[in-house]
Amino acid sequence: MRGALRVLASSWAGAAELGSKQGAKMVAEAATRSFAAAAAPALSVSGVSGDAAGVLSAVEALVARDGPAGPQDVSDAAVALAYLGARGNRRLWGQVLEKAAAVGPSLDGPALANLSWALSAANVNHGRTVAELAGPAAAALKKLSPSQLSYIVEALGKSGAADVELFSAVADVAEARAAELKSADWARLLWGFGAAGVQDPKLIKSASAALAKAGDLGGREAAQALWGLAALGRVPEAGLASALGKALKAGVEAPADAAAAAWALATLGVRPDSGVAKALGDKAKAGAADLSAAQAAQGGWGLASLGDKDGATALLGAAAAAVAKDPTALSPSGLALLHAGAVAAGGAGLPAAVADFAAKGFGLAVEHARHVRGSAAAAFHAELAEAVAYASGARHRPDVAAKVASFSSAAPDGSSLDIVVPLDGAAKLAIIGVEAELLGSGGAVLGGSQAVARVREAQGYKVVLVPQGGDWPSGGAVKARAQAVLAAVKKAGLGAVADKLAKEL
């Protein structure tokens, strides 16, 4: 987890989860698919069409450890399972993934793309197996169609396989073949790069330019592209923002896409017009029961941040119900979102036990983020604490060290705050550093850090966010850093506090 954004940015499935109610609707469609025909040469199976149980049996026989499955058979089996909505059959998916790993080097472009699509569509993930598909993907790169390429990148991104060399090659191919890519292809590519956390300016520039002037940009594509940009901290430029807004306002079909778009807008700190917010809120609220707990928590926080209290309450309520039924339904970062969303919505009416559990999850996620800081982030926070100590009167090394140690304080949720300065009476000032990697393009403080600030304010602190951006005099004289802190305090609307501290300088 990377600081506040790590806490509030869980991975999001790019395709709809077919294991939910939507999966049941897909069974009938699956009956018309051609898996039986594809499997027949190896299994001599007939009459499977229309029989979901028969398809599952055929898949199991085909991908058994000693089964006859080849590369095409494995991809056909995965597609069949995806259309059947068989996400919950972990044993059978495990067999498919094991077989995929065994035949991986022999997968050609179409088989690789179909397998990748199936894994994303069914929201089934096995990072190691999918990561091993990067090799065959690289070998087939120039032979893949734009759609095939985008499905593979989507699956690799979802698995967390940040193969920078492969993704760079994908960006080169996309740029060279830009005229062949459709909006859906660009959107999947952006989503995959975002999910993998691979910053590639070339791909972002090409995709942004294409989507800004695309004539086939729909709500689904807009939501996916926006999510990818948000995951990378890239605020869309005016032309692209306008195009994405129009597509979202026209409507998204899937509640998951509406929830994802709301999360992305809130993460980037983009305030859409009322029409966009309403379209997303209405769709997500109507389909709240079809969302996973993680999707509902993300979308609920997003809608709360956009000012849609009704939509937020519906989604956060759905996530809370899932947690009440199964406390493991959300990870600590998901619980952090649930808690932050309830705070942003001004109290979303969560059951007391769930609200308390979510608050503790928030504290756990924040505490974890403090303990996994990289060396550069740790140095920034140390510089910040030293600057605050200097601003509050400490001058000599022993005094500064003692002051810095006194700043550490436990929050009500059990997490630790690095810098808490007592003010008059019971008031306390919490100064929170925002690391450079958590800032958006242009140095903007992203929504994740803003959400953490709102939670701290709800806990009774006066909060100041200090970004490690261009204005922070990293490595400079401690007095210069102290003055930068005071400027941030004043910018936060705490002029009296800044003036009082300034007397110590």
N, C-alpha and C positions, 0 to 999 in steps of 0.2 A: 504494500500500500504506500502511496506517495502523499503523505500529509493529508490535508483536508480533502483533496480531490480523490485520493486513494480511498478514503473512507466512504465517499459518496458516488463512486463510479464503478459499480459492479458490472460484470460482463453482461451483455444483452444478446439474446439469440436473434440473429438477423432474419430468420424465417419464422413463421408462425409455429407454435408448439402444437403438433398434431396429436399429442397425447391428451389434450384437453377435450372439451365437448366437440370441438371441430373435428377431432379425429374420428368420432363415431359417424359423422356425416361422410367421411371419406371412404368408408368401407364399401359402400355401394359402388362408388366410382372405381375402387380398386378392382372390383369384379370384372370390369371391362378392359383392364390393362393386360399387357401381353407377357406377363411373367411366365405363365404356364407354357406358352409357346416357346419362350426362350429356354426354359428348363427342360422341355420335352426331349430334345436330342440326348441329353445326358441321363435323364431319369425315366424316360418313356412314360411320362405322366400325361394323362389326358383328362378332360372333364373338370379341371381345377377352376376354370373361370366361373365366378359367381360364388365360390366356396372359400370364405376367408380362412377357415380352419385348414382346408386343403392346401391353400397357398403357404400357410405357415409350416405345414408338414413338409411341403416340397422344398421350402427354403432350408429347413433344418437338415433334411437329407443331403441337400446339395452342398452345404457348407460344413458338414461334419468333418471332424479332424481327418478322416480318411476318405472324405467325399471327393467327387470328380470335378469340383468347381474350378474353372479357369478365371482369368481376369474379367471377361465379359459377364460370366455367371455371377461373380461376386457383386458387380455393380447392379445387375438386374435384381439380385436378391435384396440389396439395400433399398433400391427404388420401391420394390414391392412392400417391404416393411414400412417405408415412409408413408406410402399411400394408405396402408392399412391402419396407420396410427398406432403402431405397435411399439411405441417408445418404452413402455413399461416392461417389455420382455427383455430384461437385461441379459439373460443367458443366451438367447438367440442372437441379440446384437453383438454380444461378446464373441460368438462363433464367427459372425460376419467380419468383425474387426480383426480377429485372429487370422482368418483366411485372407483378408485384404493385406495384412502385413506380409503374409507368405508369398502372395502373388504380386506384391507391389511393383517390383522392377519390371514386370511384364505388362502393366496397365498402359493402354494407349490413351490418347487424348479423350475420345468420347467416353470410355469406361471410367477414366479418372474423373471426368466432369460429372458423370451421373452419380458416381459414388459420393463425390463431394456434395452435390446437391442434396442427396438423400440424407446425409449426416446432418446438414444444416437444417433441412426441412423438418426432420424428426427431432431436432434439438438433442441429438445424441452425440456425446463428445468423449473422445479418448485421446488426450493430447499426444501421447507417444506415438500411437499408430498413425494419426493424421500427420504428425510432423514428419514421419518417415515417407509420406507421400510427396514431400517437397522434392526429393531426388527425381522421381519419375516426372513430376511437373516441370522441373527445369529442363529435362531431356526433351520433353514434348512441346516446349514453350512456343516455338515458331510454327508448330503444326496445329495449335489450338485455335478454335474460332474465338471471337471476342466474348461470347456468352460462356463458352467452356472455361475460358481463362478466368472470368469473373466469378464463376461458381467455385472454382478451385481456390482462389484467393479468399473468398468468403469463408470457406471451410477451414483453411489454414489459419486465418485470423481468429476464428471462433475457438480454435484449439489453443491459441496463444503461441503458435509457432512463428516467432518473429525472425524468420530467415531473411536478414537484411539484404544479402546478396541476391537471393531469388526475387524479393520484392523490388529491388532496384532494376533487375532485368525486366520484370513485369511493367514497371513504369516506362522503360525504354520502348517496349513493344506497344504499350497503349498510346504513347506519344506518336510513334511511327504510323500506327493504324487508327488514329483518332477518328477519321472519317467513317470507319466501319463500326464504331461502337455506338450503341444506343444508350438512352438515358439509364435504362435498367442496368446495363453493363457498368457504366461509370459509377452508379450508386452502389452496386455491390463491391466494386473495387475500393471506393472510399470507405465503405463499412469494414471491409477486410483489413485494410491498412490501419484503420482506427482501432479495431478489436485487437490487432497484433501490437499496436502501439508503435508502428513504424512511421517515423516522420520522413516523408519524401517530398520535398518541395515541387519536384517536377510533376509527380502524379497529381498532387493537390492542385497545382496550377492548371494542368491539362483538364482535369475533371471539372474544376470550377468554371473554366471558360466554356466548356462544352455544355454543362448543365444550365448556365446562365442564359444561353440562347437556344436551348433545346425546345423543339415543338412537341415532343412526346413525353414531357415530364408530368408524371402523375403523383398522386399523394403517397403511394407506396415508395416510389423512387425518392421523393423529396424527404420523407422520413428517414430512409436508410442513409441517404447522403448526409443529411443534417446530423444524424447520430455519429457517423464517421468523423465528421469535422469536429464535433463536440469532444469526442474521445481523444482527438489530437490537439484540442485547445485552439482550433483555428476558427476565428470569427469570420463568417462569410462576408465578402465585400458587397457593396450596395446592389450591384446587378444580380448577383447570385441570390442574395437575401430576398430580393423582390420576387425572383422566379420561384424560389422555394416557398415563400409565403403564399403566392397565388395558387400553387399546386396543393398546398395543405388546406387552404381556405376552400378550394373546390371539393375537398373531402378525401378522407382516407377510408379504405374499406375495412381494414382489420383493427380491432381495438388495440392490439399489441403495437401496431405502427403509430397510432395516436398517442399512446403512452410513451413510446420511445421518442417521438418528436417533442413531446412536452418536456421530457427529461433533458433532451439536447438543448432546447431553447433556454431552459432554466440554467443549465450548466454553462452555456456561453454568455448568459446575462443578456440575452436578446429579448426585448419586449415586443412581441408581435401585435398587430392590430387586433381589435376585439373580435373581428370575424374569424381570424385564425384560431385564437384561443378558444372561442366558442365551438368551432368545428371539432377541435381536438378533444375538448372536454366532453361534448355530447357523445362522440363516438366511444371514447374510453369509458365513460360512465355507463353507457348502455351495455357495454361488453365486459364490465368489471369481473363478472363471474367466470369468464373464459380466460382470464389472465393468470399466469403463474403468480406465486407470492412475490417473487423478485420483480416481475414486471409491474405488478400493482404498486409495490413500494416505490419503485422508481418513478412511475407515472404519477402517483399520488403526490410525491414530493415536487415533481415538475409542475403539476397543475396548481399546487399550493403556492409555489414561487411565482406563478403567472397570475395569481389572484383569483383563481377559480376554486372557491372554498367548497362548493357543492360537489364538483367533480373530484376534488382532492379527498373529501370525506368518503365518497363512494369507494374510491380505489384503496385508500388507506384502511378503510373498514374491511375490504376484501382481504387485504394482506394480513390484517390483525386476526381475522377469523381463521386464516390458514395457520398462523402462529399458535393460536389458542388450541387448535386441533393437533398440531405437530410443532413443538418448539424448535425443531431443526429445520423448519420450512424456509427460514431466512438465515443467511450467514451474518456474522457481526456487522459487516458493511451494509447488508440489507436491513438489519435492525436499526443501524444508524440512520439510514434513509427514512425508515418508518418514523423514527423519533423526530428527525429534522422536519419531515413533512407535517407531522402533527403540530409542531411548534409554529411552523410557517403558516399553517391554516388557522392559527389562533385557538388550537384545541380541537381535534377532529373526533372527539368522543370515543377514544379507544377504551376498551375495558381496562380497569385499573391494573389488573395483573399483567396484561400485555403492555400497557404503557410503561410500567416499571421495568419490565423485561427489556423493552426496546431502549429505554434510557441507559440501562446497564450495557446493552450491546453497543450503543453509541460510545460510551466511555471506554469499553474494551477496544473498539476499532481505533479510536483516537490514541489510546495508550500504545497500541501496537505500532501505529504510524510513527510515534516518537522514537520507538526503539529500533526501527529499521531505516533511519535516515542515513543517507550516504555521507561521505566525508565533506563534500561541498556544502550540503544542507546543514550538517552539524556545525561547520565553521561559521556559516551565516547566523545561525541561532546564537552561537557563542558571542559573535560580534554584536548582535542586537542586545543581548543581556548586558554586556559590558557597557554599551552605549547608554542604556537606561540607568545603569548604576552611576555612571558619570553624570548624567543629567540630573540625578537625584542627590548629587553632592559628594559622591565618593571620588577620591582622587588618587590615593596611593594603592599599590597593588594589593596589600592585605585587606584594605577597606573595600576595594572593588570586589575582590573574591568573596568577602563576607556578605556583601550586598547582593551579589548574584545568587549566592546560596539561599538567601532569605526570600528571594522572589518565588521560588518553587512552591506551589500550593496545590492541594487536592481539591478537585471540583466535586460538586454534589453527586455526579455520576460515577465517581471513583477514579477518574482519570486525573492526570497531573497537568497543571498549567505551568509553563516555563517561567513566565513573567507576570506576577501579580503585585501591583504597587498599592499599598493602603492609601486611601484618601481621607478626607474629613469624615468623621463619624464612622459608620459601618460601610461606607462606599469603598469599592475596590476597582482598580483599573487593570484590565487584562490586556496586555500587549502581545499580539499574535503575529509571528513572522510568517510570511507567505513565500515559500521557496520559488526560485526562478522557474523550475520545471512545472510548477503549478499555475503559472501565469499564462494567460492566453496570448494570442498574437497581438502585438502592440503593447504588451505589458499589462493588459487588463486583469484584474483579480476575478477569477472565474466563480461561477455560482456555488461550487462546493465549499470554497473558503468562506463565501458570504453566508452560506447556511450554517457553518460552524459558528460564525460570529453571532448569528441570530439565536442559536441555542445557548451560547454563553450569556447573551443579554437576558434571555429568559431565566437564566440561573442567577441573575442579579448583578452581573458585572457590567461596567462601562468598558466597551471593547474598541480597540484600535488595531486595525490591520496594517502591517508594515511590509510592503512587497519588496522582494529582492530584485527590483527592476533597475532601470537606468539611473534613477535618482538616488539609489542607495550607494554611498561612497565606500564600497567594499575595499578593505585593505588600507583605507585612509586613516587619518588621525581620529582618535576616539572622540574628540570634541566635534569634529565634522559629522560623525555618526550620531552623536547625541543631538545635534541640531536637526538632523534628518528625522529623528524620532519625534522631536518636538513639533516639527512641521506636520508629521502624520497625525499627531494628537490634535493639533489645531484643525486640520482638514476634516477630522472626524466630528467636528462640532464641539470639541471640548476645549475652547479657548482659555477658559479660566484655569483649567488644569495645566495647560501648556504654559501659561504665564507664571503659575506658581513654580513649576519645575524650572522654568527659564531663569528664575532668580538664583538658582543653584549654580548656573553657568557663569 
